[in-house]
Amino acid sequence: ILTLSLMALPFATSFDTLIVLRFIGGLAGGGTIPVALALVGDKFPPDQRQIAIARFVAAALVGQICASSLAGLLAEMINWRFFFYGAACVTGAAALGAALKLAEPRPKDARRIHLMQAYQNYPIILRNPKSLICYGAVFLEAIAVFGILPYIAEILESHHLGGPKEAGMVIAGLGVGGIIFSLILTWLMPHVKRSGLLAWGGGLGAAGLLACLIVPQWPLFFALITLLGFG
């Protein structure tokens, strides 16, 4: 579905059509993440799961780095429609690879999935008061972290510090920071508790966001976004 929506985007004749197609693609693309995390949970024992998830996130961040860096460079060279064609090729290859390599035999006791049953499962989770804190904090974190990204190009251009190319490099810092974290997580886990990781991560992320207020030259801006990504 994501591939098909990307293939249709270059033919959009209005901004409203563009938004609808991106919404459909976002639903399809976003839906793969929890399924992939569930697969990691099924295939790795608890003592290896956190490292496996970190590596999974690192793989996603590598894609983000490549996409944002290339987008910034190519935006000045090619027509915007070719971005969607290229992205459709990538997602199509990913879908094909998943279909061939992640296929598992259908369980004999498989039951038909009902949408209402999925909704009925949420109250079971939400009965735990800590779940509200967890989901609420992650919601606010996502606003803070991803909310800054659409403004980076505008910030750089308004201060005459660069254009789309430099903005792409700065945004890539978010992925670089995440990859650095995934690489040292194996070393960190014996030394820092999970609560400590959360506290340090929140502190470093906040420091990175606050430091961005000084609007430095783009290489230092990249370093600050990398700090944010690490946090």
N, C-alpha and C positions, 0 to 999 in steps of 0.2 A: 504493500500500500504506500509506503514511503517513497519507493522508487517510482511508482506510477504518478504520485503527486508531484514529484520533482520533474518528471518528463512533461507534465502538463503545464508547469509554471511558465515556461517561455511563451506559451500561447495565451496567457492571461491578457484580456483586453481592458481590464479595469483594476483599480486598486482593491476594490471589494473582492473580486475574484482571487487576487493574489493573497489576500488575508485568509480567505476560506481554504485555499489549497495549502497554505502554510499551517493552518490550524489542523487540518486532516493529517498532514505529514508529521506535525508535532505529536499528535495523539499516537500515531503508529510508531514513530521513533522512540518516544518516551515510554511506550508500553514494553519495548524490548528490555529496558533496564531492569525492572523488578524481576522479570522472568530469568534474565541472565544471573542476577544475584541469587535467585532461588536455586538455579542449577549449581552455582558455586557452593551454596549451603548443603545441597544434596551430595555433592561429590567430594567434599573435604571435611575431615573431622574437626571438632571445635578448636583443637590446639593449633591447627593450620589455617583455619578459616579466615582469620583477620589478615594474615599475610596474603592469602589468595585473593581476598576482596581488594586489598591495596594494589595488587598487581593488575587486577581487572580494571580498577579505576585508572591506573597508570596507562594502560592500553588505550582507554577512552581519551585520556588527556594527550597522548601522543597524536591521536587523530585531530584533536582540537588545535594543537600547536601547528601541525601541518596545514590544517584548513585556514586558520587565521593568518598565518605567515604568508601562505601562497595567495590568499584572497587579497591581502594588502598589496602584494607585488603585481598580481594579474589585473587588479581593478583599473590600473592605469594603462593596460596593454590590450585587453580584449573586451568584447561585448558582454554585458551582464548575463545574457542568456546562456552563454557557454558554461557559466558556473553551475547552473542547474543540470545541464547535460552531464558534466563531469561528476557531479554529486550523485546523479542517478546511476552512473556506471559503478561508482564505489558501493552504494547501498545495494545495488543489484548483485554485485559480486559477494557482498557480505551475506545476503539472504541465501544465495546459492550455496555458499560454503557452510552456512548453518544447517541448511536442509540436508546436505550430504554428510556432514561430520557429526552433527548433534542429534541425528534421528535415533530414537529408541523404540523398541517394540511396544505396541499398544497393550497396556495391562488388560487382563481378561475381565477385571471387575470395574473397568472404566464406566463412569456414569455420565449422562448428559449434563452439561453445565447450564445452570439457570442463573440469570442475571440477579434476581432477587436474593438468591442464596449468597451471592458475593456481598451484597449490601448488608445482609444479616450477620456477616462475619465481623464487620467493623465494630459493633457494640461490644463484642467479646474483648477486643483489644482495648477499646476506650474505657472499659471498666477499671483498668489499671490507671490510677491518677498520674503516674509517672509518664504514661504514654502521651498525655496532653502536654506535659512539659517538653518532652522529646520532640514531638511534631511541631509544637509552637516555636521552639528554638530553631529547629531546622528551617521552618518557614521564614523566620526573620533573617536567618543567616543567608538564605538564598536571595532574598530581596537585597541585602547589603552587598553580597559578593557579585551576583550577576546583574544587579541593578546599575552598577557603575560602568559595565562594559559598553553599552550603547553610547555613552558620553565621552569615551576616551578620544575618539577621532575629533569630536567637536572641541574638546578641551585643547588638544594639540594644535588644531587649526586656528582656534581663536587666539592662542598665544604665539602663533607663527613658529611652532616647534616641529612641524611636520604635517604629513597628509595621510592618506589611507595606508601607504607602505609602512610608515612608522607606527601607526595605530595597530596594524596587524602584528607587528613585532612586540609591541607592548602587551597586547591581549594574550599573545603566546606565553608571556611570563606566568600567567595563571597555571597553565599546564606544566611549565617547567618546574614550578614550585611543588606541584602535586607529585611529579615524577621523583624529585629529590626526596620527598617524604617517603614514597613507596620504597625507594632504594635503601633507606636507613631504618625503616620500620623494624626489620628483623633485629637490628642492634638495639633499638629503643625499647622494645617490648619487655626485656628482662629488667630494665632500669627504671621505667616509668609506668605507673599504673594508668588504667584507662581514664580515670577521672583527671589524672595529671595531663594526659595527652589532650583531653578536651579543654582544660584550663589554659595550657600553653598555646594550643591551636587558636582558641578564641582571642587570647592576648596578642599573638603575632598577627592574626588577621586584622584585628582592630588597629594595631600599630601601622600596618601596611596601608589601610584605608585613610587613617589620619595623616600619614606622611604624604599621601597623594595630594593633599590640599595645597602643598607648596608649589605644585605644578613645575617640576624640574625639567631639565632637558630629557629627551625621550629615553636615552640609555639608563638614566637613574630612575625614570618612571617605570621602565621595564623591571629594574631591580626591586622596586617597591611592590609591583604587581606580583612578582615572583615570591616575595615575602608573604603576600596575601594568599597566594596559591599554596604555599607551604603550610600556612596556618589553617 
